[in-house]
Amino acid sequence: MTMPPIRKIFMWLVVIFVLYAILTSPTEAANIGSNIVNILKNGIENIFTFFDSLLGH
C-alpha cells in the first residue's frame, strides 16, 4: 500500500483556500498579503542588522 501524495494534496488545498479568500473578501486578502510581505521584509532587515553588528560594521 502506498501513501497518497500528501504534499500535493496540501498544496492544492492551500491554493483553493487562497482563491476562496481572495474571491470572498478581496480587501481583507490584500491586507493579509501586505502584512505578510511586511513581516518578511522586517525579518530580512533584522537578520542583516544582526550580522552587521556581529561583524562590527
MDTraj code that builds the backbone (N, CA, C; nanometers):
import mdtraj as md
import numpy as np

residues = "MET THR MET PRO PRO ILE ARG LYS ILE PHE MET TRP LEU VAL VAL ILE PHE VAL LEU TYR ALA ILE LEU THR SER PRO THR GLU ALA ALA ASN ILE GLY SER ASN ILE VAL ASN ILE LEU LYS ASN GLY ILE GLU ASN ILE PHE THR PHE PHE ASP SER LEU LEU GLY HIS".split()
xyz = np.array([
    [0.0831, -0.1180, 0.0000],
    [0.0000, 0.0000, 0.0000],
    [0.0882, 0.1252, 0.0000],
    [0.0558, 0.2193, -0.0850],
    [0.1325, 0.3435, -0.0884],
    [0.0494, 0.4567, -0.0302],
    [0.1200, 0.5521, 0.0257],
    [0.0524, 0.6691, 0.0819],
    [0.0163, 0.7654, -0.0302],
    [-0.0935, 0.8367, -0.0157],
    [-0.1274, 0.9372, -0.1172],
    [-0.0260, 1.0515, -0.1117],
    [-0.0100, 1.1212, -0.2202],
    [0.0870, 1.2323, -0.2213],
    [0.0375, 1.3488, -0.1345],
    [0.0704, 1.3414, -0.0079],
    [0.0210, 1.4375, 0.0914],
    [0.0607, 1.5805, 0.0541],
    [0.1839, 1.5982, 0.0114],
    [0.2315, 1.7322, -0.0205],
    [0.1487, 1.7952, -0.1332],
    [0.1205, 1.7171, -0.2358],
    [0.0434, 1.7679, -0.3489],
    [-0.0995, 1.8030, -0.3059],
    [-0.1598, 1.7180, -0.2259],
    [-0.2951, 1.7431, -0.1758],
    [-0.2968, 1.8698, -0.0904],
    [-0.1980, 1.8834, -0.0032],
    [-0.1891, 2.0007, 0.0837],
    [-0.1734, 2.1283, 0.0017],
    [-0.0888, 2.1259, -0.1001],
    [-0.0683, 2.2437, -0.1838],
    [-0.1970, 2.2834, -0.2562],
    [-0.2713, 2.1844, -0.3066],
    [-0.3988, 2.2151, -0.3729],
    [-0.4983, 2.2757, -0.2748],
    [-0.5012, 2.2252, -0.1521],
    [-0.5906, 2.2816, -0.0510],
    [-0.5540, 2.4262, -0.0196],
    [-0.4247, 2.4547, -0.0110],
    [-0.3798, 2.5917, 0.0153],
    [-0.4194, 2.6837, -0.0997],
    [-0.3985, 2.6390, -0.2229],
    [-0.4341, 2.7204, -0.3399],
    [-0.5842, 2.7470, -0.3434],
    [-0.6639, 2.6448, -0.3182],
    [-0.8096, 2.6612, -0.3181],
    [-0.8529, 2.7575, -0.2080],
    [-0.7925, 2.7458, -0.0903],
    [-0.8273, 2.8360, 0.0198],
    [-0.7902, 2.9801, -0.0133],
    [-0.6724, 3.0010, -0.0716],
    [-0.6295, 3.1369, -0.1069],
    [-0.7246, 3.1971, -0.2102],
    [-0.7603, 3.1194, -0.3113],
    [-0.8546, 3.1692, -0.4115],
    [-0.9901, 3.2021, -0.3489],
    [-1.0366, 3.1171, -0.2592],
    [-1.1632, 3.1417, -0.1896],
    [-1.1552, 3.2708, -0.1082],
    [-1.0449, 3.2894, -0.0364],
    [-1.0292, 3.4095, 0.0458],
    [-1.0258, 3.5350, -0.0404],
    [-0.9578, 3.5278, -0.1550],
    [-0.9498, 3.6441, -0.2434],
    [-1.0859, 3.6756, -0.3036],
    [-1.1586, 3.5731, -0.3436],
    [-1.2877, 3.5962, -0.4086],
    [-1.3959, 3.6426, -0.3117],
    [-1.3915, 3.5963, -0.1874],
    [-1.4964, 3.6335, -0.0925],
    [-1.4713, 3.7684, -0.0268],
    [-1.3456, 3.8028, 0.0003],
    [-1.3151, 3.9346, 0.0595],
    [-1.1790, 3.9825, 0.0093],
    [-1.1778, 4.0442, -0.1070],
    [-1.0506, 4.0854, -0.1668],
    [-0.9746, 4.1905, -0.0852],
    [-1.0454, 4.2803, -0.0196],
    [-0.9777, 4.3833, 0.0597],
    [-0.9035, 4.3215, 0.1770],
    [-0.9696, 4.2324, 0.2469],
    [-0.9062, 4.1652, 0.3609],
    [-0.7895, 4.0783, 0.3148],
    [-0.8054, 4.0109, 0.2024],
    [-0.6967, 3.9286, 0.1486],
    [-0.5768, 4.0154, 0.1121],
    [-0.6016, 4.1341, 0.0570],
    [-0.4919, 4.2255, 0.0234],
    [-0.4215, 4.2745, 0.1492],
    [-0.4983, 4.3020, 0.2540],
    [-0.4377, 4.3445, 0.3806],
    [-0.3506, 4.2344, 0.4388],
    [-0.3988, 4.1124, 0.4342],
    [-0.3213, 3.9996, 0.4860],
    [-0.1939, 3.9816, 0.4041],
    [-0.2061, 3.9905, 0.2722],
    [-0.0888, 3.9780, 0.1864],
    [0.0130, 4.0870, 0.2139],
    [-0.0344, 4.2090, 0.2325],
    [0.0543, 4.3206, 0.2640],
    [0.1243, 4.2988, 0.3978],
    [0.0507, 4.2497, 0.4970],
    [0.1107, 4.2222, 0.6278],
    [0.2166, 4.1133, 0.6189],
    [0.1917, 4.0105, 0.5399],
    [0.2895, 3.9026, 0.5240],
    [0.4170, 3.9560, 0.4605],
    [0.4018, 4.0396, 0.3576],
    [0.5196, 4.0978, 0.2919],
    [0.5973, 4.1850, 0.3899],
    [0.5277, 4.2648, 0.4706],
    [0.5953, 4.3496, 0.5692],
    [0.6680, 4.2670, 0.6740],
    [0.6084, 4.1581, 0.7188],
    [0.6731, 4.0711, 0.8175],
    [0.7999, 4.0106, 0.7594],
    [0.7930, 3.9613, 0.6360],
    [0.9115, 3.9032, 0.5725],
    [1.0204, 4.0082, 0.5522],
    [0.9811, 4.1281, 0.5084],
    [1.0776, 4.2363, 0.4864],
    [1.1466, 4.2739, 0.6169],
    [1.0699, 4.2892, 0.7235],
    [1.1280, 4.3238, 0.8532],
    [1.2185, 4.2131, 0.9049],
    [1.1795, 4.0890, 0.8837],
    [1.2627, 3.9775, 0.9268],
    [1.3969, 3.9761, 0.8558],
    [1.3961, 3.9994, 0.7252],
    [1.5211, 4.0015, 0.6487],
    [1.6081, 4.1191, 0.6922],
    [1.5463, 4.2356, 0.7129],
    [1.6224, 4.3515, 0.7602],
    [1.6845, 4.3242, 0.8967],
    [1.6119, 4.2575, 0.9853],
    [1.6650, 4.2266, 1.1177],
    [1.7802, 4.1275, 1.1099],
    [1.7720, 4.0323, 1.0185],
    [1.8821, 3.9370, 1.0015],
    [2.0067, 4.0101, 0.9535],
    [1.9911, 4.1014, 0.8554],
    [2.1056, 4.1786, 0.8071],
    [2.1633, 4.2661, 0.9179],
    [2.0778, 4.3282, 0.9974],
    [2.1243, 4.4110, 1.1083],
    [2.2006, 4.3273, 1.2095],
    [2.1514, 4.2088, 1.2396],
    [2.2186, 4.1194, 1.3336],
    [2.3584, 4.0842, 1.2851],
    [2.3706, 4.0432, 1.1582],
    [2.5014, 4.0036, 1.1076],
    [2.5944, 4.1237, 1.0919],
    [2.5396, 4.2415, 1.0601],
    [2.6234, 4.3611, 1.0542],
    [2.6822, 4.3928, 1.1909],
    [2.6005, 4.3875, 1.2961],
    [2.6531, 4.4158, 1.4292],
    [2.7414, 4.3028, 1.4797],
    [2.7166, 4.1821, 1.4356],
    [2.8016, 4.0695, 1.4741],
    [2.9407, 4.0844, 1.4126],
    [2.9464, 4.1327, 1.2893],
    [3.0741, 4.1510, 1.2207],
    [3.1376, 4.2866, 1.2506],
    [3.0671, 4.3727, 1.3223],
    [3.1220, 4.5010, 1.3636],
    [3.1195, 4.6072, 1.2566],
    [3.0235, 4.6033, 1.1680],
    [3.0132, 4.7063, 1.0630],
    [2.9296, 4.8213, 1.1095],
])
top = md.Topology()
chain = top.add_chain()
for i, resn in enumerate(residues, 1):
    res = top.add_residue(resn, chain, resSeq=i)
    for name in ("N", "CA", "C"):
        top.add_atom(name, md.element.get_by_symbol(name[0]), res)
traj = md.Trajectory(xyz[None], top)
